[in-house]
Amino acid sequence: MDGFTALIEPLRAELHAHCYRMLGSVHDADDAVQETLVRAWRAIDRLDDRARLRPWLFRIATNRCLTMLTGRARRELPTGTEATWLEPYADGRLGPEARTVARESIELSFVVALQRLSARQRAVLLLRDVLGFSSREVAEQLGSSVGAVDSAMQRARKALAEANLGPSQQAVLGGLGEPAVRDLARRYAIAWETGDVEAIVGMLTDDARYSMPPLPVLYTGRPAIREFLVGGPLGLRWRFRPAAANGQVAFGIYRWDDRAAAYLPGGLDLLRLRSDRVAEVVSFLDADLTAFGLPARLPPGRDGSTPLAGLYRHDRRKDDH
C-alpha cells in the first residue's frame, strides 16, 4: 500500500482539480477521487507500463465522473453565470507546484461554463485543453474514436467561445500588478467593515453582478446592488479576511454575533475583476472557511481586523518555474 501511495501522490492534486472541474463540487470531487484510487489500487498490477500511469488514472477518474453525472438528476443552470450548487475551490489544493494555467482552469466563470456543456464534451475539453492529452489518448480514455473526440472538442470550444468569458483573472491580476490588486482588496474590505456603501458601489462596474449561492438570487447593476446592500447586509457588522480560492481575489467574511460575542463565518466572497473594478461578486453563504485556512471565528475588537499587507501576490517567477 505504501508503494501505491508514493506512486499516486504526485498526481493526487491534479486529479482532484480535474474532478472538481467535471462536477462543480468539492464534495463530489472528494468522492470521485476516493473511488478512483480504490479502483486503481485494485487494478494496479494490470498496469504493465508505469509511464502510462497518468493517462490510466485520468481514464478511471473521468469515467467515474461521467457515471456520477449520469446518475444524478440534471441540474439546470439559470440564465447568467450562477449555478447554485457550485462550491468554491481552495487554491491550496492545487499544490505548491501549480502553474498559472491550473489556476485559470478553476476560475469560477470557467467552471460554470463547463457545466453548460454536455458531460462528454466537458470531459473531452478538459482532457485535451487543460490536461494536454492527445486526441488519440482521449479516445482511448473514453472508449471512443479520434473522430468523435475531435468533433466533441470542436463543439465544446465553440460553446465556450459563445460564453464570452473574457480575459482570465490571472491575466487581469497580472495586468494590474500586485500593488494595485492589494490596494483594491484593502479598499474593498475596509468599505465593508466600515459600512461605506458609496465606496463599495463606486468600485463596481456599471453592469456588476452580485449572487449568493445556494440562494437563487441575482442583483445586476449598481442601483440594484446598492439597494440590496443598504436594505440588508450593511446593517450588520462585518470583518473580512483574505482567502485564496478559484484563482481569484477572495475573502472569508465574518458577521458579528451578539450571543457568541464573536464574529462568526458568513460566507466566502469571490470577486471577478474587470480592469480595476469589480465586475462580479459571488458570495458562497455555506462555505466552510476552515477549508481555506481561515479561523472558525474572529474575536471582537481590532483583533478581528483585516490584515491585507502582502496579499494577492502575482509572482510570475513562481508561476513560470
Sequence and secondary structure as in RCSB ss.txt:
>XXXX:A:sequence
MDGFTALIEPLRAELHAHCYRMLGSVHDADDAVQETLVRAWRAIDRLDDRARLRPWLFRIATNRCLTMLTGRARR
ELPTGTEATWLEPYADGRLGPEARTVARESIELSFVVALQRLSARQRAVLLLRDVLGFSSREVAEQLGSSVGAVD
SAMQRARKALAEANLGPSQQAVLGGLGEPAVRDLARRYAIAWETGDVEAIVGMLTDDARYSMPPLPVLYTGRPAI
REFLVGGPLGLRWRFRPAAANGQVAFGIYRWDDRAAAYLPGGLDLLRLRSDRVAEVVSFLDADLTAFGLPARLPP
GRDGSTPLAGLYRHDRRKDDH
>XXXX:A:secstr
 HHHHHHHHHHHHHHHHHHHHHHS HHHHHHHHHHHHHHHHHHGGG   GGGHHHHHHHHHHHHHHHHHHHS   
   SSS  TT    BGGGG TT  HHHHHTT HHHHHHHHTS HHHHHHHIIIIIT   HHHHHHHHT  HHHHH
HHHHHHHHHHHHHT  S HHHHHHHH HHHHHHHHHHHHHHHHTT HHHHHHTEEEEEEEEETTEEEEEESHHHH
HHHHHHTGGGS EEEEEEEETTEEEEEEEEEETTTTEEEEEEEEEEEEETTEEEEEEEETT  GGGGT  S B S
GGGGS   TT S   HHHHH 
